[in-house]
């Protein structure tokens, strides 16, 4: 279980988002909201990429603030529009993130093959299309043994075959590894085969059920 208590994020003096209390059990959650509502702010805060106020903890007391390294190892993130240094290759990213997340070489290679990024493993990211980079980002999001996988607009720029691979992995991790999935998408997730545990909407600088 992931618990947020007295969570808030400010940009300077301006409040961007506040969540007094929220508990998330393993399952797939759809996080909805208009552009600029705070979805990405929430996601980047939960990953530790943005500083925030309040407590974010797992049930075993692994905390974003008190134990940041163990926490970050358990939280994986795929950005809506991933950007990587032009000179790095997908292979270098997979090996580096894989090692940081404790992923075996077998898992690294299996996920890379599933998303097909092994076909351009040694191509510099600066020469990759947005669709290629999206597949790299999604590959990295499943590395290791995460407790939370955050996917920000995971369906954009993906072809249908890659979407089916993504849905299959989400179902597999959800059923066998008790992972919390937080997905944002402007496309209707009810029309997919994903079994949603809950739907939240971010509006008026906080989060609402449904």
Buried (B, 14 or more C-beta within 10 A) or exposed (E): EBBBEEBBBEEEEEEBBBBEEBEBEBBBBBBBBEEEBBBBBBBBBBBBEBEBEBBBBBEEEBBBBEBEEEBBBBBBBBBBEBEBEEEBBBBBBBBEBBEBBEBEEEBBBBBBEBBBBBEBBEBBBEEBEEEBBBBBBBBBBBBBBBBBBBBBBBBBBBEEEBBEBBBEBBBEBBEEEEBBBBBBBEEEBEEBEBEBBEBBBBEEBBBEEE
